[in-house]
């Protein structure tokens, strides 16, 4: 019974931890109108793109995010443009 109760919490906590480590989610201070919600949707979209890349790269999500920010070719691969 204990495992059944804690399983959803484990999934939620691991996702929250990844979002906080990769994107600094807890440090975001956007609070005007719908900015917080819009940025959360955008971060989740990018997180899913980084988790399921068409070409596997070495390094964690944080490293892949840095590579995607600096490499046009890797970013195009992530978006499926190549």
mmCIF file of the N, C-alpha and C atoms, coordinates in Angstrom:
data_MODEL
# 
_entry.id   MODEL 
# 
loop_
_atom_site.group_PDB 
_atom_site.id 
_atom_site.type_symbol 
_atom_site.label_atom_id 
_atom_site.label_alt_id 
_atom_site.label_comp_id 
_atom_site.label_asym_id 
_atom_site.label_entity_id 
_atom_site.label_seq_id 
_atom_site.pdbx_PDB_ins_code 
_atom_site.Cartn_x 
_atom_site.Cartn_y 
_atom_site.Cartn_z 
_atom_site.occupancy 
_atom_site.B_iso_or_equiv 
_atom_site.pdbx_formal_charge 
_atom_site.auth_seq_id 
_atom_site.auth_comp_id 
_atom_site.auth_asym_id 
_atom_site.auth_atom_id 
_atom_site.pdbx_PDB_model_num 
ATOM 1   N N  . UNK A 1 1  ? 0.824  -1.192 0.000   1.00 0.00 ? 1  UNK A N  1 
ATOM 2   C CA . UNK A 1 1  ? 0.000  0.000  0.000   1.00 0.00 ? 1  UNK A CA 1 
ATOM 3   C C  . UNK A 1 1  ? 0.871  1.260  0.000   1.00 0.00 ? 1  UNK A C  1 
ATOM 4   N N  . UNK A 1 2  ? 1.965  1.186  0.734   1.00 0.00 ? 2  UNK A N  1 
ATOM 5   C CA . UNK A 1 2  ? 2.864  2.324  0.841   1.00 0.00 ? 2  UNK A CA 1 
ATOM 6   C C  . UNK A 1 2  ? 3.441  2.703  -0.530  1.00 0.00 ? 2  UNK A C  1 
ATOM 7   N N  . UNK A 1 3  ? 3.830  1.698  -1.323  1.00 0.00 ? 3  UNK A N  1 
ATOM 8   C CA . UNK A 1 3  ? 4.385  1.961  -2.653  1.00 0.00 ? 3  UNK A CA 1 
ATOM 9   C C  . UNK A 1 3  ? 3.340  2.598  -3.564  1.00 0.00 ? 3  UNK A C  1 
ATOM 10  N N  . UNK A 1 4  ? 2.105  2.167  -3.478  1.00 0.00 ? 4  UNK A N  1 
ATOM 11  C CA . UNK A 1 4  ? 1.043  2.723  -4.322  1.00 0.00 ? 4  UNK A CA 1 
ATOM 12  C C  . UNK A 1 4  ? 0.820  4.202  -4.013  1.00 0.00 ? 4  UNK A C  1 
ATOM 13  N N  . UNK A 1 5  ? 0.958  4.566  -2.755  1.00 0.00 ? 5  UNK A N  1 
ATOM 14  C CA . UNK A 1 5  ? 0.744  5.955  -2.364  1.00 0.00 ? 5  UNK A CA 1 
ATOM 15  C C  . UNK A 1 5  ? 1.924  6.828  -2.777  1.00 0.00 ? 5  UNK A C  1 
ATOM 16  N N  . UNK A 1 6  ? 3.137  6.310  -2.669  1.00 0.00 ? 6  UNK A N  1 
ATOM 17  C CA . UNK A 1 6  ? 4.330  7.118  -2.917  1.00 0.00 ? 6  UNK A CA 1 
ATOM 18  C C  . UNK A 1 6  ? 4.760  7.179  -4.379  1.00 0.00 ? 6  UNK A C  1 
ATOM 19  N N  . UNK A 1 7  ? 4.282  6.252  -5.216  1.00 0.00 ? 7  UNK A N  1 
ATOM 20  C CA . UNK A 1 7  ? 4.717  6.227  -6.608  1.00 0.00 ? 7  UNK A CA 1 
ATOM 21  C C  . UNK A 1 7  ? 4.404  7.526  -7.351  1.00 0.00 ? 7  UNK A C  1 
ATOM 22  N N  . UNK A 1 8  ? 3.191  8.072  -7.297  1.00 0.00 ? 8  UNK A N  1 
ATOM 23  C CA . UNK A 1 8  ? 2.943  9.341  -8.003  1.00 0.00 ? 8  UNK A CA 1 
ATOM 24  C C  . UNK A 1 8  ? 3.805  10.495 -7.481  1.00 0.00 ? 8  UNK A C  1 
ATOM 25  N N  . UNK A 1 9  ? 4.105  10.505 -6.192  1.00 0.00 ? 9  UNK A N  1 
ATOM 26  C CA . UNK A 1 9  ? 4.955  11.555 -5.627  1.00 0.00 ? 9  UNK A CA 1 
ATOM 27  C C  . UNK A 1 9  ? 6.367  11.445 -6.170  1.00 0.00 ? 9  UNK A C  1 
ATOM 28  N N  . UNK A 1 10 ? 6.857  10.212 -6.341  1.00 0.00 ? 10 UNK A N  1 
ATOM 29  C CA . UNK A 1 10 ? 8.211  10.025 -6.854  1.00 0.00 ? 10 UNK A CA 1 
ATOM 30  C C  . UNK A 1 10 ? 8.326  10.546 -8.288  1.00 0.00 ? 10 UNK A C  1 
ATOM 31  N N  . UNK A 1 11 ? 7.318  10.274 -9.100  1.00 0.00 ? 11 UNK A N  1 
ATOM 32  C CA . UNK A 1 11 ? 7.322  10.753 -10.477 1.00 0.00 ? 11 UNK A CA 1 
ATOM 33  C C  . UNK A 1 11 ? 7.290  12.280 -10.500 1.00 0.00 ? 11 UNK A C  1 
ATOM 34  N N  . UNK A 1 12 ? 6.415  12.867 -9.723  1.00 0.00 ? 12 UNK A N  1 
ATOM 35  C CA . UNK A 1 12 ? 6.302  14.328 -9.677  1.00 0.00 ? 12 UNK A CA 1 
ATOM 36  C C  . UNK A 1 12 ? 7.560  14.982 -9.144  1.00 0.00 ? 12 UNK A C  1 
ATOM 37  N N  . UNK A 1 13 ? 8.138  14.416 -8.120  1.00 0.00 ? 13 UNK A N  1 
ATOM 38  C CA . UNK A 1 13 ? 9.358  14.991 -7.545  1.00 0.00 ? 13 UNK A CA 1 
ATOM 39  C C  . UNK A 1 13 ? 10.530 14.888 -8.505  1.00 0.00 ? 13 UNK A C  1 
ATOM 40  N N  . UNK A 1 14 ? 10.655 13.792 -9.239  1.00 0.00 ? 14 UNK A N  1 
ATOM 41  C CA . UNK A 1 14 ? 11.779 13.658 -10.162 1.00 0.00 ? 14 UNK A CA 1 
ATOM 42  C C  . UNK A 1 14 ? 11.622 14.632 -11.329 1.00 0.00 ? 14 UNK A C  1 
ATOM 43  N N  . UNK A 1 15 ? 10.394 14.840 -11.815 1.00 0.00 ? 15 UNK A N  1 
ATOM 44  C CA . UNK A 1 15 ? 10.178 15.814 -12.887 1.00 0.00 ? 15 UNK A CA 1 
ATOM 45  C C  . UNK A 1 15 ? 10.483 17.218 -12.387 1.00 0.00 ? 15 UNK A C  1 
ATOM 46  N N  . UNK A 1 16 ? 10.008 17.562 -11.203 1.00 0.00 ? 16 UNK A N  1 
ATOM 47  C CA . UNK A 1 16 ? 10.261 18.898 -10.651 1.00 0.00 ? 16 UNK A CA 1 
ATOM 48  C C  . UNK A 1 16 ? 11.755 19.112 -10.452 1.00 0.00 ? 16 UNK A C  1 
ATOM 49  N N  . UNK A 1 17 ? 12.458 18.092 -9.987  1.00 0.00 ? 17 UNK A N  1 
ATOM 50  C CA . UNK A 1 17 ? 13.896 18.211 -9.774  1.00 0.00 ? 17 UNK A CA 1 
ATOM 51  C C  . UNK A 1 17 ? 14.607 18.460 -11.094 1.00 0.00 ? 17 UNK A C  1 
ATOM 52  N N  . UNK A 1 18 ? 14.246 17.720 -12.143 1.00 0.00 ? 18 UNK A N  1 
ATOM 53  C CA . UNK A 1 18 ? 14.869 17.916 -13.458 1.00 0.00 ? 18 UNK A CA 1 
ATOM 54  C C  . UNK A 1 18 ? 14.597 19.315 -13.988 1.00 0.00 ? 18 UNK A C  1 
ATOM 55  N N  . UNK A 1 19 ? 13.357 19.775 -13.879 1.00 0.00 ? 19 UNK A N  1 
ATOM 56  C CA . UNK A 1 19 ? 13.025 21.113 -14.375 1.00 0.00 ? 19 UNK A CA 1 
ATOM 57  C C  . UNK A 1 19 ? 13.793 22.179 -13.602 1.00 0.00 ? 19 UNK A C  1 
ATOM 58  N N  . UNK A 1 20 ? 13.982 21.964 -12.308 1.00 0.00 ? 20 UNK A N  1 
ATOM 59  C CA . UNK A 1 20 ? 14.707 22.947 -11.500 1.00 0.00 ? 20 UNK A CA 1 
ATOM 60  C C  . UNK A 1 20 ? 16.189 22.947 -11.833 1.00 0.00 ? 20 UNK A C  1 
ATOM 61  N N  . UNK A 1 21 ? 16.772 21.773 -12.062 1.00 0.00 ? 21 UNK A N  1 
ATOM 62  C CA . UNK A 1 21 ? 18.198 21.691 -12.365 1.00 0.00 ? 21 UNK A CA 1 
ATOM 63  C C  . UNK A 1 21 ? 18.485 22.212 -13.773 1.00 0.00 ? 21 UNK A C  1 
ATOM 64  N N  . UNK A 1 22 ? 17.689 21.812 -14.751 1.00 0.00 ? 22 UNK A N  1 
ATOM 65  C CA . UNK A 1 22 ? 17.959 22.174 -16.142 1.00 0.00 ? 22 UNK A CA 1 
ATOM 66  C C  . UNK A 1 22 ? 17.604 23.631 -16.421 1.00 0.00 ? 22 UNK A C  1 
ATOM 67  N N  . UNK A 1 23 ? 16.466 24.096 -15.896 1.00 0.00 ? 23 UNK A N  1 
ATOM 68  C CA . UNK A 1 23 ? 15.978 25.421 -16.243 1.00 0.00 ? 23 UNK A CA 1 
ATOM 69  C C  . UNK A 1 23 ? 15.976 26.413 -15.087 1.00 0.00 ? 23 UNK A C  1 
ATOM 70  N N  . UNK A 1 24 ? 16.325 25.985 -13.886 1.00 0.00 ? 24 UNK A N  1 
ATOM 71  C CA . UNK A 1 24 ? 16.271 26.891 -12.745 1.00 0.00 ? 24 UNK A CA 1 
ATOM 72  C C  . UNK A 1 24 ? 14.839 27.338 -12.480 1.00 0.00 ? 24 UNK A C  1 
ATOM 73  N N  . UNK A 1 25 ? 13.926 26.393 -12.527 1.00 0.00 ? 25 UNK A N  1 
ATOM 74  C CA . UNK A 1 25 ? 12.490 26.677 -12.461 1.00 0.00 ? 25 UNK A CA 1 
ATOM 75  C C  . UNK A 1 25 ? 12.083 27.429 -11.192 1.00 0.00 ? 25 UNK A C  1 
ATOM 76  N N  . UNK A 1 26 ? 12.723 27.129 -10.080 1.00 0.00 ? 26 UNK A N  1 
ATOM 77  C CA . UNK A 1 26 ? 12.358 27.784 -8.821  1.00 0.00 ? 26 UNK A CA 1 
ATOM 78  C C  . UNK A 1 26 ? 12.815 29.246 -8.773  1.00 0.00 ? 26 UNK A C  1 
ATOM 79  N N  . UNK A 1 27 ? 13.763 29.612 -9.622  1.00 0.00 ? 27 UNK A N  1 
ATOM 80  C CA . UNK A 1 27 ? 14.279 30.980 -9.621  1.00 0.00 ? 27 UNK A CA 1 
ATOM 81  C C  . UNK A 1 27 ? 13.506 31.918 -10.544 1.00 0.00 ? 27 UNK A C  1 
ATOM 82  N N  . UNK A 1 28 ? 12.569 31.368 -11.311 1.00 0.00 ? 28 UNK A N  1 
ATOM 83  C CA . UNK A 1 28 ? 11.799 32.199 -12.239 1.00 0.00 ? 28 UNK A CA 1 
ATOM 84  C C  . UNK A 1 28 ? 10.852 33.097 -11.460 1.00 0.00 ? 28 UNK A C  1 
ATOM 85  N N  . UNK A 1 29 ? 10.820 34.360 -11.811 1.00 0.00 ? 29 UNK A N  1 
ATOM 86  C CA . UNK A 1 29 ? 9.984  35.319 -11.098 1.00 0.00 ? 29 UNK A CA 1 
ATOM 87  C C  . UNK A 1 29 ? 9.044  36.074 -12.035 1.00 0.00 ? 29 UNK A C  1 
ATOM 88  N N  . UNK A 1 30 ? 8.589  35.419 -13.085 1.00 0.00 ? 30 UNK A N  1 
ATOM 89  C CA . UNK A 1 30 ? 7.638  36.050 -14.009 1.00 0.00 ? 30 UNK A CA 1 
ATOM 90  C C  . UNK A 1 30 ? 6.246  35.944 -13.396 1.00 0.00 ? 30 UNK A C  1 
ATOM 91  N N  . UNK A 1 31 ? 5.616  37.074 -13.148 1.00 0.00 ? 31 UNK A N  1 
ATOM 92  C CA . UNK A 1 31 ? 4.310  37.025 -12.490 1.00 0.00 ? 31 UNK A CA 1 
ATOM 93  C C  . UNK A 1 31 ? 3.298  38.009 -13.069 1.00 0.00 ? 31 UNK A C  1 
ATOM 94  N N  . UNK A 1 32 ? 3.546  38.530 -14.257 1.00 0.00 ? 32 UNK A N  1 
ATOM 95  C CA . UNK A 1 32 ? 2.583  39.463 -14.842 1.00 0.00 ? 32 UNK A CA 1 
ATOM 96  C C  . UNK A 1 32 ? 1.683  38.718 -15.816 1.00 0.00 ? 32 UNK A C  1 
ATOM 97  N N  . UNK A 1 33 ? 0.396  38.944 -15.687 1.00 0.00 ? 33 UNK A N  1 
ATOM 98  C CA . UNK A 1 33 ? -0.625 38.337 -16.542 1.00 0.00 ? 33 UNK A CA 1 
ATOM 99  C C  . UNK A 1 33 ? -0.413 36.828 -16.664 1.00 0.00 ? 33 UNK A C  1 
ATOM 100 N N  . UNK A 1 34 ? -0.201 36.349 -17.886 1.00 0.00 ? 34 UNK A N  1 
ATOM 101 C CA . UNK A 1 34 ? -0.046 34.915 -18.126 1.00 0.00 ? 34 UNK A CA 1 
ATOM 102 C C  . UNK A 1 34 ? 1.402  34.532 -18.377 1.00 0.00 ? 34 UNK A C  1 
ATOM 103 N N  . UNK A 1 35 ? 2.342  35.381 -18.029 1.00 0.00 ? 35 UNK A N  1 
ATOM 104 C CA . UNK A 1 35 ? 3.754  35.130 -18.329 1.00 0.00 ? 35 UNK A CA 1 
ATOM 105 C C  . UNK A 1 35 ? 4.257  33.852 -17.671 1.00 0.00 ? 35 UNK A C  1 
ATOM 106 N N  . UNK A 1 36 ? 3.918  33.620 -16.422 1.00 0.00 ? 36 UNK A N  1 
ATOM 107 C CA . UNK A 1 36 ? 4.403  32.432 -15.716 1.00 0.00 ? 36 UNK A CA 1 
ATOM 108 C C  . UNK A 1 36 ? 3.897  31.162 -16.390 1.00 0.00 ? 36 UNK A C  1 
ATOM 109 N N  . UNK A 1 37 ? 2.638  31.137 -16.748 1.00 0.00 ? 37 UNK A N  1 
ATOM 110 C CA . UNK A 1 37 ? 2.070  29.953 -17.404 1.00 0.00 ? 37 UNK A CA 1 
ATOM 111 C C  . UNK A 1 37 ? 2.676  29.751 -18.794 1.00 0.00 ? 37 UNK A C  1 
ATOM 112 N N  . UNK A 1 38 ? 2.794  30.826 -19.558 1.00 0.00 ? 38 UNK A N  1 
ATOM 113 C CA . UNK A 1 38 ? 3.358  30.726 -20.905 1.00 0.00 ? 38 UNK A CA 1 
ATOM 114 C C  . UNK A 1 38 ? 4.798  30.233 -20.870 1.00 0.00 ? 38 UNK A C  1 
ATOM 115 N N  . UNK A 1 39 ? 5.594  30.745 -19.945 1.00 0.00 ? 39 UNK A N  1 
ATOM 116 C CA . UNK A 1 39 ? 6.983  30.301 -19.835 1.00 0.00 ? 39 UNK A CA 1 
ATOM 117 C C  . UNK A 1 39 ? 7.074  28.854 -19.349 1.00 0.00 ? 39 UNK A C  1 
ATOM 118 N N  . UNK A 1 40 ? 6.166  28.439 -18.473 1.00 0.00 ? 40 UNK A N  1 
ATOM 119 C CA . UNK A 1 40 ? 6.163  27.054 -18.005 1.00 0.00 ? 40 UNK A CA 1 
ATOM 120 C C  . UNK A 1 40 ? 5.853  26.101 -19.158 1.00 0.00 ? 40 UNK A C  1 
ATOM 121 N N  . UNK A 1 41 ? 4.907  26.464 -20.022 1.00 0.00 ? 41 UNK A N  1 
ATOM 122 C CA . UNK A 1 41 ? 4.577  25.635 -21.183 1.00 0.00 ? 41 UNK A CA 1 
ATOM 123 C C  . UNK A 1 41 ? 5.774  25.566 -22.132 1.00 0.00 ? 41 UNK A C  1 
ATOM 124 N N  . UNK A 1 42 ? 6.419  26.680 -22.353 1.00 0.00 ? 42 UNK A N  1 
ATOM 125 C CA . UNK A 1 42 ? 7.591  26.716 -23.227 1.00 0.00 ? 42 UNK A CA 1 
ATOM 126 C C  . UNK A 1 42 ? 8.737  25.875 -22.665 1.00 0.00 ? 42 UNK A C  1 
ATOM 127 N N  . UNK A 1 43 ? 8.992  25.983 -21.369 1.00 0.00 ? 43 UNK A N  1 
ATOM 128 C CA . UNK A 1 43 ? 10.053 25.178 -20.741 1.00 0.00 ? 43 UNK A CA 1 
ATOM 129 C C  . UNK A 1 43 ? 9.737  23.696 -20.828 1.00 0.00 ? 43 UNK A C  1 
ATOM 130 N N  . UNK A 1 44 ? 8.485  23.297 -20.641 1.00 0.00 ? 44 UNK A N  1 
ATOM 131 C CA . UNK A 1 44 ? 8.104  21.890 -20.737 1.00 0.00 ? 44 UNK A CA 1 
ATOM 132 C C  . UNK A 1 44 ? 8.288  21.373 -22.162 1.00 0.00 ? 44 UNK A C  1 
ATOM 133 N N  . UNK A 1 45 ? 7.954  22.204 -23.155 1.00 0.00 ? 45 UNK A N  1 
ATOM 134 C CA . UNK A 1 45 ? 8.148  21.837 -24.559 1.00 0.00 ? 45 UNK A CA 1 
ATOM 135 C C  . UNK A 1 45 ? 9.632  21.591 -24.847 1.00 0.00 ? 45 UNK A C  1 
ATOM 136 N N  . UNK A 1 46 ? 10.478 22.515 -24.410 1.00 0.00 ? 46 UNK A N  1 
ATOM 137 C CA . UNK A 1 46 ? 11.925 22.380 -24.634 1.00 0.00 ? 46 UNK A CA 1 
ATOM 138 C C  . UNK A 1 46 ? 12.464 21.181 -23.861 1.00 0.00 ? 46 UNK A C  1 
ATOM 139 N N  . UNK A 1 47 ? 11.982 20.957 -22.664 1.00 0.00 ? 47 UNK A N  1 
ATOM 140 C CA . UNK A 1 47 ? 12.409 19.806 -21.856 1.00 0.00 ? 47 UNK A CA 1 
ATOM 141 C C  . UNK A 1 47 ? 12.110 18.501 -22.597 1.00 0.00 ? 47 UNK A C  1 
ATOM 142 N N  . UNK A 1 48 ? 10.930 18.388 -23.193 1.00 0.00 ? 48 UNK A N  1 
ATOM 143 C CA . UNK A 1 48 ? 10.569 17.186 -23.944 1.00 0.00 ? 48 UNK A CA 1 
ATOM 144 C C  . UNK A 1 48 ? 11.428 17.044 -25.197 1.00 0.00 ? 48 UNK A C  1 
ATOM 145 N N  . UNK A 1 49 ? 11.744 18.150 -25.864 1.00 0.00 ? 49 UNK A N  1 
ATOM 146 C CA . UNK A 1 49 ? 12.635 18.076 -27.021 1.00 0.00 ? 49 UNK A CA 1 
ATOM 147 C C  . UNK A 1 49 ? 14.020 17.567 -26.622 1.00 0.00 ? 49 UNK A C  1 
ATOM 148 N N  . UNK A 1 50 ? 14.517 18.001 -25.490 1.00 0.00 ? 50 UNK A N  1 
ATOM 149 C CA . UNK A 1 50 ? 15.843 17.584 -25.042 1.00 0.00 ? 50 UNK A CA 1 
ATOM 150 C C  . UNK A 1 50 ? 15.855 16.142 -24.563 1.00 0.00 ? 50 UNK A C  1 
ATOM 151 N N  . UNK A 1 51 ? 14.738 15.677 -24.000 1.00 0.00 ? 51 UNK A N  1 
ATOM 152 C CA . UNK A 1 51 ? 14.690 14.301 -23.510 1.00 0.00 ? 51 UNK A CA 1 
ATOM 153 C C  . UNK A 1 51 ? 14.612 13.285 -24.637 1.00 0.00 ? 51 UNK A C  1 
ATOM 154 N N  . UNK A 1 52 ? 14.012 13.655 -25.760 1.00 0.00 ? 52 UNK A N  1 
ATOM 155 C CA . UNK A 1 52 ? 13.806 12.718 -26.854 1.00 0.00 ? 52 UNK A CA 1 
ATOM 156 C C  . UNK A 1 52 ? 14.477 13.203 -28.140 1.00 0.00 ? 52 UNK A C  1 
ATOM 157 N N  . UNK A 1 53 ? 15.798 13.394 -28.119 1.00 0.00 ? 53 UNK A N  1 
ATOM 158 C CA . UNK A 1 53 ? 16.451 13.916 -29.324 1.00 0.00 ? 53 UNK A CA 1 
ATOM 159 C C  . UNK A 1 53 ? 16.524 12.843 -30.411 1.00 0.00 ? 53 UNK A C  1 
ATOM 160 N N  . UNK A 1 54 ? 16.438 13.232 -31.690 1.00 0.00 ? 54 UNK A N  1 
ATOM 161 C CA . UNK A 1 54 ? 16.556 12.257 -32.770 1.00 0.00 ? 54 UNK A CA 1 
ATOM 162 C C  . UNK A 1 54 ? 17.974 11.687 -32.872 1.00 0.00 ? 54 UNK A C  1 
ATOM 163 N N  . UNK A 1 55 ? 18.972 12.481 -32.488 1.00 0.00 ? 55 UNK A N  1 
ATOM 164 C CA . UNK A 1 55 ? 20.363 12.033 -32.485 1.00 0.00 ? 55 UNK A CA 1 
ATOM 165 C C  . UNK A 1 55 ? 20.868 12.124 -31.052 1.00 0.00 ? 55 UNK A C  1 
ATOM 166 N N  . UNK A 1 56 ? 21.301 11.001 -30.514 1.00 0.00 ? 56 UNK A N  1 
ATOM 167 C CA . UNK A 1 56 ? 21.779 10.977 -29.132 1.00 0.00 ? 56 UNK A CA 1 
ATOM 168 C C  . UNK A 1 56 ? 23.131 11.668 -29.025 1.00 0.00 ? 56 UNK A C  1 
ATOM 169 N N  . UNK A 1 57 ? 23.294 12.448 -27.983 1.00 0.00 ? 57 UNK A N  1 
ATOM 170 C CA . UNK A 1 57 ? 24.555 13.135 -27.689 1.00 0.00 ? 57 UNK A CA 1 
ATOM 171 C C  . UNK A 1 57 ? 24.988 12.770 -26.282 1.00 0.00 ? 57 UNK A C  1 
ATOM 172 N N  . UNK A 1 58 ? 26.270 12.857 -26.046 1.00 0.00 ? 58 UNK A N  1 
ATOM 173 C CA . UNK A 1 58 ? 26.774 12.645 -24.693 1.00 0.00 ? 58 UNK A CA 1 
ATOM 174 C C  . UNK A 1 58 ? 26.423 13.839 -23.831 1.00 0.00 ? 58 UNK A C  1 
ATOM 175 N N  . UNK A 1 59 ? 26.306 13.602 -22.554 1.00 0.00 ? 59 UNK A N  1 
ATOM 176 C CA . UNK A 1 59 ? 26.030 14.690 -21.623 1.00 0.00 ? 59 UNK A CA 1 
ATOM 177 C C  . UNK A 1 59 ? 24.587 14.670 -21.163 1.00 0.00 ? 59 UNK A C  1 
ATOM 178 N N  . UNK A 1 60 ? 24.346 15.377 -20.094 1.00 0.00 ? 60 UNK A N  1 
ATOM 179 C CA . UNK A 1 60 ? 23.009 15.438 -19.526 1.00 0.00 ? 60 UNK A CA 1 
ATOM 180 C C  . UNK A 1 60 ? 22.157 16.491 -20.208 1.00 0.00 ? 60 UNK A C  1 
ATOM 181 N N  . UNK A 1 61 ? 20.984 16.686 -19.650 1.00 0.00 ? 61 UNK A N  1 
ATOM 182 C CA . UNK A 1 61 ? 20.047 17.648 -20.215 1.00 0.00 ? 61 UNK A CA 1 
ATOM 183 C C  . UNK A 1 61 ? 20.588 19.066 -20.157 1.00 0.00 ? 61 UNK A C  1 
ATOM 184 N N  . UNK A 1 62 ? 21.276 19.385 -19.086 1.00 0.00 ? 62 UNK A N  1 
ATOM 185 C CA . UNK A 1 62 ? 21.831 20.733 -18.953 1.00 0.00 ? 62 UNK A CA 1 
ATOM 186 C C  . UNK A 1 62 ? 22.884 20.993 -20.039 1.00 0.00 ? 62 UNK A C  1 
ATOM 187 N N  . UNK A 1 63 ? 23.713 20.001 -20.317 1.00 0.00 ? 63 UNK A N  1 
ATOM 188 C CA . UNK A 1 63 ? 24.724 20.116 -21.356 1.00 0.00 ? 63 UNK A CA 1 
ATOM 189 C C  . UNK A 1 63 ? 24.076 20.218 -22.731 1.00 0.00 ? 63 UNK A C  1 
ATOM 190 N N  . UNK A 1 64 ? 23.054 19.396 -22.969 1.00 0.00 ? 64 UNK A N  1 
ATOM 191 C CA . UNK A 1 64 ? 22.367 19.440 -24.256 1.00 0.00 ? 64 UNK A CA 1 
ATOM 192 C C  . UNK A 1 64 ? 21.665 20.774 -24.459 1.00 0.00 ? 64 UNK A C  1 
ATOM 193 N N  . UNK A 1 65 ? 21.152 21.348 -23.396 1.00 0.00 ? 65 UNK A N  1 
ATOM 194 C CA . UNK A 1 65 ? 20.526 22.668 -23.495 1.00 0.00 ? 65 UNK A CA 1 
ATOM 195 C C  . UNK A 1 65 ? 21.561 23.717 -23.898 1.00 0.00 ? 65 UNK A C  1 
ATOM 196 N N  . UNK A 1 66 ? 22.748 23.634 -23.330 1.00 0.00 ? 66 UNK A N  1 
ATOM 197 C CA . UNK A 1 66 ? 23.826 24.560 -23.688 1.00 0.00 ? 66 UNK A CA 1 
ATOM 198 C C  . UNK A 1 66 ? 24.244 24.372 -25.138 1.00 0.00 ? 66 UNK A C  1 
ATOM 199 N N  . UNK A 1 67 ? 24.356 23.127 -25.583 1.00 0.00 ? 67 UNK A N  1 
ATOM 200 C CA . UNK A 1 67 ? 24.723 22.855 -26.978 1.00 0.00 ? 67 UNK A CA 1 
ATOM 201 C C  . UNK A 1 67 ? 23.643 23.387 -27.915 1.00 0.00 ? 67 UNK A C  1 
ATOM 202 N N  . UNK A 1 68 ? 22.378 23.181 -27.571 1.00 0.00 ? 68 UNK A N  1 
ATOM 203 C CA . UNK A 1 68 ? 21.273 23.659 -28.406 1.00 0.00 ? 68 UNK A CA 1 
ATOM 204 C C  . UNK A 1 68 ? 21.255 25.180 -28.473 1.00 0.00 ? 68 UNK A C  1 
ATOM 205 N N  . UNK A 1 69 ? 21.681 25.834 -27.410 1.00 0.00 ? 69 UNK A N  1 
ATOM 206 C CA . UNK A 1 69 ? 21.704 27.297 -27.397 1.00 0.00 ? 69 UNK A CA 1 
ATOM 207 C C  . UNK A 1 69 ? 22.820 27.857 -28.261 1.00 0.00 ? 69 UNK A C  1 
ATOM 208 N N  . UNK A 1 70 ? 23.876 27.075 -28.473 1.00 0.00 ? 70 UNK A N  1 
ATOM 209 C CA . UNK A 1 70 ? 25.035 27.591 -29.195 1.00 0.00 ? 70 UNK A CA 1 
ATOM 210 C C  . UNK A 1 70 ? 25.226 26.983 -30.576 1.00 0.00 ? 70 UNK A C  1 
ATOM 211 N N  . UNK A 1 71 ? 24.551 25.895 -30.880 1.00 0.00 ? 71 UNK A N  1 
ATOM 212 C CA . UNK A 1 71 ? 24.752 25.210 -32.156 1.00 0.00 ? 71 UNK A CA 1 
ATOM 213 C C  . UNK A 1 71 ? 23.474 25.238 -32.985 1.00 0.00 ? 71 UNK A C  1 
ATOM 214 N N  . UNK A 1 72 ? 23.537 25.905 -34.113 1.00 0.00 ? 72 UNK A N  1 
ATOM 215 C CA . UNK A 1 72 ? 22.373 25.973 -34.994 1.00 0.00 ? 72 UNK A CA 1 
ATOM 216 C C  . UNK A 1 72 ? 22.016 24.605 -35.564 1.00 0.00 ? 72 UNK A C  1 
ATOM 217 N N  . UNK A 1 73 ? 23.013 23.793 -35.882 1.00 0.00 ? 73 UNK A N  1 
ATOM 218 C CA . UNK A 1 73 ? 22.744 22.485 -36.475 1.00 0.00 ? 73 UNK A CA 1 
ATOM 219 C C  . UNK A 1 73 ? 22.079 21.539 -35.462 1.00 0.00 ? 73 UNK A C  1 
ATOM 220 N N  . UNK A 1 74 ? 22.534 21.550 -34.209 1.00 0.00 ? 74 UNK A N  1 
ATOM 221 C CA . UNK A 1 74 ? 21.920 20.690 -33.196 1.00 0.00 ? 74 UNK A CA 1 
ATOM 222 C C  . UNK A 1 74 ? 20.492 21.149 -32.903 1.00 0.00 ? 74 UNK A C  1 
ATOM 223 N N  . UNK A 1 75 ? 20.279 22.448 -32.865 1.00 0.00 ? 75 UNK A N  1 
ATOM 224 C CA . UNK A 1 75 ? 18.940 22.989 -32.629 1.00 0.00 ? 75 UNK A CA 1 
ATOM 225 C C  . UNK A 1 75 ? 18.001 22.610 -33.773 1.00 0.00 ? 75 UNK A C  1 
ATOM 226 N N  . UNK A 1 76 ? 18.497 22.628 -34.983 1.00 0.00 ? 76 UNK A N  1 
ATOM 227 C CA . UNK A 1 76 ? 17.686 22.223 -36.139 1.00 0.00 ? 76 UNK A CA 1 
ATOM 228 C C  . UNK A 1 76 ? 17.349 20.730 -36.064 1.00 0.00 ? 76 UNK A C  1 
ATOM 229 N N  . UNK A 1 77 ? 18.300 19.905 -35.598 1.00 0.00 ? 77 UNK A N  1 
ATOM 230 C CA . UNK A 1 77 ? 18.027 18.477 -35.421 1.00 0.00 ? 77 UNK A CA 1 
ATOM 231 C C  . UNK A 1 77 ? 16.949 18.259 -34.361 1.00 0.00 ? 77 UNK A C  1 
ATOM 232 N N  . UNK A 1 78 ? 17.019 18.993 -33.265 1.00 0.00 ? 78 UNK A N  1 
ATOM 233 C CA . UNK A 1 78 ? 16.025 18.845 -32.210 1.00 0.00 ? 78 UNK A CA 1 
ATOM 234 C C  . UNK A 1 78 ? 14.623 19.193 -32.709 1.00 0.00 ? 78 UNK A C  1 
ATOM 235 N N  . UNK A 1 79 ? 14.540 20.226 -33.531 1.00 0.00 ? 79 UNK A N  1 
ATOM 236 C CA . UNK A 1 79 ? 13.246 20.659 -34.037 1.00 0.00 ? 79 UNK A CA 1 
ATOM 237 C C  . UNK A 1 79 ? 12.791 19.868 -35.251 1.00 0.00 ? 79 UNK A C  1 
ATOM 238 N N  . UNK A 1 80 ? 13.620 18.957 -35.731 1.00 0.00 ? 80 UNK A N  1 
ATOM 239 C CA . UNK A 1 80 ? 13.249 18.130 -36.872 1.00 0.00 ? 80 UNK A CA 1 
ATOM 240 C C  . UNK A 1 80 ? 13.316 18.863 -38.190 1.00 0.00 ? 80 UNK A C  1 
ATOM 241 N N  . UNK A 1 81 ? 14.156 19.865 -38.297 1.00 0.00 ? 81 UNK A N  1 
ATOM 242 C CA . UNK A 1 81 ? 14.276 20.637 -39.529 1.00 0.00 ? 81 UNK A CA 1 
ATOM 243 C C  . UNK A 1 81 ? 15.316 20.055 -40.481 1.00 0.00 ? 81 UNK A C  1 
ATOM 244 N N  . UNK A 1 82 ? 16.114 19.118 -39.994 1.00 0.00 ? 82 UNK A N  1 
ATOM 245 C CA . UNK A 1 82 ? 17.170 18.529 -40.830 1.00 0.00 ? 82 UNK A CA 1 
ATOM 246 C C  . UNK A 1 82 ? 16.807 17.120 -41.186 1.00 0.00 ? 82 UNK A C  1 
# 
